[in-house]
Amino acid sequence: MEDYQARGYMLEQIVKRLMAKTRYLNVRSGQVLGRGASHQIDSYGVFEFVIPFVYPIRLLSEAKWESHPIGLPTVRGFLSVVVDISQNYFPRGNPLGPRYTECGALFSAKGFTRTAQRFAWAHGLFLFSFAGSRRMNPVLKDAERTIGTQDLESLKKDDLDDLAGRLSIPFGTAVGFLDHLYPVILLADRSLEFDPAEPDDTDRQPSETSATVSENETDLVFETQGFGTPLEFAVPVTIAKSMGHQLESEAEESKQPAFSFVDIPVRLKARKGYFRRIFRLRLGLNSDKRRELLYA
């Protein structure tokens, strides 16, 4: 086994654990049948929230840990996989079998090139980068140290399963939707605390805060405070600016400037069973900061 293969497999296991913690059900790895071929998918699972008139949302994800940002060929290749699976209208040959709304997501330890980002945005693929994450960075370093102690020539996937299971992921996490346009993974110092008291008529509860934003080679990284803990999320920089320009051009009609809020769907425990709620994290960026992010 090569070093990059071991790293990629470790990241695959980390992503699988994150998906399970962010309300995806029955997360697993394996073959998923497409229209023209069967495809090995690193992690896939069905989101527990269901929308009327839409098949259950199934996330198909791949995890890549190269020594550099992931480029266009990898993203283009993954698009063909997602399209082939989404066009398999009769899974296992059964016209009455389960149907899904297939969504593709690529996770990268080192981010994505801007060309790859533009392609993904144009084709509806979602990119998640840990390149600038101060919470994920120690986990990735721990994974690298663990791999460095192993004899790669004799290392097998079962061994990596065991090693990945020992990694500590000491932060809270949730999935959110930035400005109703792009999904983000929230990484927090501890578990987010959601108070279901006094919902408003939109069933969203604002958590007023003021975010700071930094830009690196591949991403915009948002740092803020909400739901009882400091937290962060990242958006690929080219995608962030594309969605920002779209929102700014529509601002007169929608009254919604770019980078305004993140909506977070959660399931909360009640006396009998559970109930669902959407909480809103307002980012509190002023107009000067928004212009700086969009036009710098």
C-alpha positions as CSV (number, residue, x, y, z in Angstrom):
1,M,0.0,0.0,0.0
2,E,1.3,3.5,-0.9
3,D,1.4,6.3,1.6
4,Y,-1.3,8.4,-0.2
5,Q,-3.6,5.4,-0.3
6,A,-3.3,4.9,3.5
7,R,-3.9,8.6,4.1
8,G,-6.9,8.5,1.8
9,Y,-8.4,5.5,3.5
10,M,-7.9,7.2,7.0
11,L,-9.7,10.3,5.7
12,E,-12.5,8.1,4.3
13,Q,-13.0,6.7,7.8
14,I,-13.0,10.1,9.4
15,V,-15.6,11.4,6.9
16,K,-17.8,8.3,7.6
17,R,-17.8,9.2,11.3
18,L,-18.6,12.8,10.6
19,M,-21.5,11.8,8.3
20,A,-22.9,9.6,11.1
21,K,-22.7,12.5,13.6
22,T,-24.5,14.9,11.2
23,R,-27.8,13.0,10.8
24,Y,-27.0,10.7,7.9
25,L,-28.6,7.2,8.4
26,N,-27.0,3.8,7.8
27,V,-23.6,5.3,6.7
28,R,-21.6,2.7,4.9
29,S,-18.9,2.1,2.3
30,G,-19.2,-0.3,-0.7
31,Q,-20.5,-0.8,-4.2
32,V,-23.4,1.3,-5.5
33,L,-25.0,0.2,-8.8
34,G,-25.2,2.7,-11.6
35,R,-26.9,2.6,-14.9
36,G,-23.8,1.4,-16.7
37,A,-21.4,0.1,-13.9
38,S,-21.1,-0.6,-10.3
39,H,-19.1,2.0,-8.3
40,Q,-17.0,1.8,-5.1
41,I,-18.2,4.7,-2.9
42,D,-16.2,5.7,0.1
43,S,-19.2,6.7,2.2
44,Y,-22.9,7.0,1.5
45,G,-26.0,7.5,3.6
46,V,-29.5,8.9,3.5
47,F,-30.3,12.2,5.2
48,E,-32.9,11.7,7.9
49,F,-34.9,14.8,6.9
50,V,-37.3,14.2,4.0
51,I,-38.7,17.0,1.8
52,P,-42.2,16.7,0.2
53,F,-42.1,15.8,-3.5
54,V,-38.4,14.9,-3.4
55,Y,-37.0,11.4,-3.0
56,P,-35.0,10.8,0.1
57,I,-31.6,12.6,-0.2
58,R,-28.6,10.2,-0.4
59,L,-25.1,11.6,-0.1
60,L,-22.5,9.9,-2.2
61,S,-19.0,10.9,-0.9
62,E,-15.4,10.4,-1.8
63,A,-12.5,11.4,0.4
64,K,-9.1,12.4,-1.1
65,W,-5.9,13.1,0.8
66,E,-3.2,14.1,-1.7
67,S,-0.2,16.3,-0.9
68,H,-1.7,19.1,-3.0
69,P,-5.2,20.5,-3.7
70,I,-7.5,18.2,-5.7
71,G,-7.7,19.1,-9.4
72,L,-10.2,19.0,-12.2
73,P,-9.6,15.4,-13.4
74,T,-10.7,13.9,-10.0
75,V,-13.8,16.1,-9.7
76,R,-14.8,15.4,-13.3
77,G,-14.3,11.7,-12.8
78,F,-16.5,11.7,-9.7
79,L,-19.2,13.6,-11.5
80,S,-19.5,10.8,-14.0
81,V,-20.0,8.3,-11.1
82,V,-22.8,10.4,-9.5
83,V,-24.5,10.8,-12.9
84,D,-24.3,7.1,-13.6
85,I,-25.8,6.2,-10.2
86,S,-28.5,8.8,-10.4
87,Q,-29.6,7.4,-13.8
88,N,-30.1,3.9,-12.5
89,Y,-33.9,4.3,-12.2
90,F,-34.5,0.6,-11.4
91,P,-32.0,-0.4,-8.7
92,R,-31.4,-4.2,-8.6
93,G,-33.7,-4.4,-11.6
94,N,-36.8,-3.7,-9.5
95,P,-39.0,-0.8,-10.9
96,L,-40.6,-0.6,-7.4
97,G,-37.3,-0.5,-5.5
98,P,-36.1,2.5,-3.5
99,R,-35.4,5.8,-5.3
100,Y,-33.1,8.5,-4.1
101,T,-32.1,12.1,-4.9
102,E,-28.4,11.5,-5.4
103,C,-26.0,14.2,-4.2
104,G,-22.3,14.0,-4.7
105,A,-19.7,15.4,-2.3
106,L,-15.9,15.3,-2.4
107,F,-13.9,15.8,0.8
108,S,-10.2,16.9,0.7
109,A,-7.6,17.3,3.3
110,K,-5.8,19.8,1.1
111,G,-8.6,21.7,-0.6
112,F,-9.4,22.0,-4.3
113,T,-7.9,23.9,-7.2
114,R,-10.0,26.9,-8.4
115,T,-10.6,25.2,-11.8
116,A,-12.0,22.2,-10.0
117,Q,-14.2,24.5,-7.9
118,R,-15.7,26.2,-10.9
119,F,-16.5,22.9,-12.5
120,A,-18.1,21.5,-9.3
121,W,-20.2,24.7,-8.9
122,A,-21.4,24.5,-12.5
123,H,-22.4,20.8,-12.1
124,G,-23.9,20.8,-8.6
125,L,-21.1,18.8,-6.9
126,F,-20.4,19.8,-3.3
127,L,-16.8,20.3,-2.1
128,F,-15.7,20.1,1.5
129,S,-12.1,21.1,2.4
130,F,-10.2,20.7,5.7
131,A,-7.2,22.7,4.4
132,G,-7.7,25.6,6.8
133,S,-9.4,23.9,9.6
134,R,-7.7,24.3,13.0
135,R,-10.0,21.7,14.6
136,M,-9.5,19.0,11.9
137,N,-5.8,19.7,11.6
138,P,-4.8,17.9,14.8
139,V,-6.9,14.9,13.8
140,L,-5.1,14.7,10.4
141,K,-1.7,15.1,12.0
142,D,-2.5,12.3,14.4
143,A,-3.6,10.1,11.4
144,E,-0.3,10.9,9.6
145,R,1.7,10.0,12.7
146,T,-0.2,6.7,13.0
147,I,0.4,5.8,9.4
148,G,4.1,6.7,9.8
149,T,4.5,4.0,12.5
150,Q,3.2,1.3,10.2
151,D,4.9,-1.0,7.7
152,L,3.0,0.1,4.6
153,E,4.1,-3.0,2.5
154,S,2.2,-5.3,4.8
155,L,-0.6,-2.9,5.8
156,K,-4.1,-4.0,4.9
157,K,-7.5,-2.2,5.0
158,D,-8.6,-4.2,8.0
159,D,-5.6,-2.8,9.9
160,L,-6.5,0.7,8.8
161,D,-10.1,0.2,10.0
162,D,-8.7,-0.6,13.5
163,L,-6.2,2.3,13.4
164,A,-8.9,4.8,12.2
165,G,-11.3,3.7,14.9
166,R,-8.7,4.7,17.6
167,L,-8.5,8.3,16.3
168,S,-10.0,10.9,18.6
169,I,-12.4,13.3,17.0
170,P,-12.9,15.6,20.0
171,F,-15.2,18.2,18.5
172,G,-18.9,18.7,17.9
173,T,-20.2,18.7,14.4
174,A,-23.4,19.5,12.4
175,V,-24.4,20.0,8.8
176,G,-25.8,23.4,7.8
177,F,-27.0,25.3,4.7
178,L,-25.3,28.6,4.0
179,D,-27.7,31.2,2.6
180,H,-29.9,28.4,1.3
181,L,-27.3,27.8,-1.4
182,Y,-24.5,25.7,-0.2
183,P,-24.0,23.0,2.5
184,V,-21.3,23.4,5.1
185,I,-19.9,21.2,7.8
186,L,-19.8,23.0,11.2
187,L,-16.9,21.9,13.4
188,A,-17.2,23.1,17.0
189,D,-15.1,23.0,20.2
190,R,-17.9,20.9,21.8
191,S,-21.4,19.7,21.0
192,L,-23.7,22.5,19.9
193,E,-26.5,23.3,22.3
194,F,-29.9,23.8,20.8
195,D,-32.7,25.3,23.0
196,P,-36.1,24.5,21.6
197,A,-38.0,27.1,23.8
198,E,-40.1,29.8,22.2
199,P,-39.8,29.1,18.4
200,D,-40.8,31.9,16.1
201,D,-43.4,31.4,13.3
202,T,-40.7,30.2,10.9
203,D,-39.5,27.5,13.2
204,R,-36.0,29.1,13.2
205,Q,-34.3,30.5,16.1
206,P,-31.6,33.1,15.5
207,S,-28.2,32.9,17.3
208,E,-26.8,36.4,16.9
209,T,-23.1,36.4,16.5
210,S,-20.3,38.2,14.5
211,A,-18.1,36.0,12.3
212,T,-14.5,36.5,11.3
213,V,-13.4,35.3,7.9
214,S,-10.0,34.4,6.6
215,E,-9.0,33.4,3.1
216,N,-6.3,30.8,2.2
217,E,-5.2,29.4,-1.1
218,T,-8.3,27.3,-1.5
219,D,-11.0,28.4,1.0
220,L,-12.9,31.0,2.9
221,V,-12.8,29.9,6.6
222,F,-15.5,31.3,8.8
223,E,-15.0,31.4,12.6
224,T,-17.8,32.4,14.9
225,Q,-19.7,31.7,18.1
226,G,-23.0,30.0,18.3
227,F,-25.2,27.6,20.3
228,G,-22.9,27.6,23.2
229,T,-19.5,27.0,21.5
230,P,-16.9,28.5,19.2
231,L,-17.2,26.9,15.7
232,E,-15.9,27.1,12.2
233,F,-16.9,26.1,8.6
234,A,-15.2,26.5,5.3
235,V,-16.4,27.2,1.7
236,P,-14.2,26.8,-1.4
237,V,-13.2,30.3,-2.3
238,T,-14.3,30.3,-5.9
239,I,-17.6,28.8,-5.0
240,A,-18.1,31.2,-2.2
241,K,-17.6,34.2,-4.5
242,S,-19.8,32.7,-7.2
243,M,-22.7,32.2,-4.8
244,G,-22.0,35.6,-3.2
245,H,-22.2,37.4,-6.6
246,Q,-25.4,35.6,-7.3
247,L,-27.0,36.7,-4.1
248,E,-25.7,40.3,-4.4
249,S,-27.3,40.5,-7.9
250,E,-30.6,39.4,-6.4
251,A,-30.4,41.4,-3.2
252,E,-32.9,44.0,-4.2
253,E,-35.6,41.4,-4.7
254,S,-34.6,38.9,-1.9
255,K,-33.3,41.5,0.6
256,Q,-30.7,38.8,1.5
257,P,-27.0,39.8,1.2
258,A,-24.3,37.2,0.8
259,F,-23.0,35.2,3.8
260,S,-25.9,36.1,6.1
261,F,-26.8,32.9,7.9
262,V,-26.5,29.1,8.2
263,D,-29.6,27.1,8.8
264,I,-29.0,23.9,10.8
265,P,-31.6,21.0,10.8
266,V,-31.6,19.1,14.0
267,R,-33.5,16.4,15.8
268,L,-34.2,17.0,19.5
269,K,-35.3,14.6,22.1
270,A,-38.7,15.0,23.6
271,R,-40.5,13.1,26.4
272,K,-41.9,10.7,23.8
273,G,-39.5,10.2,20.9
274,Y,-38.0,13.1,19.0
275,F,-39.0,16.3,17.1
276,R,-37.3,18.2,14.3
277,R,-36.4,21.9,14.2
278,I,-34.3,24.2,12.0
279,F,-32.1,26.7,13.9
280,R,-30.5,29.7,12.2
281,L,-27.0,31.0,12.9
282,R,-26.7,34.6,11.8
283,L,-23.1,35.5,10.8
284,G,-23.3,39.3,11.4
285,L,-21.0,40.4,8.6
286,N,-21.2,44.1,7.8
287,S,-21.4,45.4,4.2
288,D,-17.8,46.4,4.0
289,K,-16.6,42.9,5.0
290,R,-18.9,41.3,2.4
291,R,-17.6,43.6,-0.4
292,E,-14.0,42.8,0.7
293,L,-14.7,39.0,0.5
294,L,-16.4,39.3,-2.9
295,Y,-14.2,41.7,-4.7
296,A,-10.7,41.5,-3.2
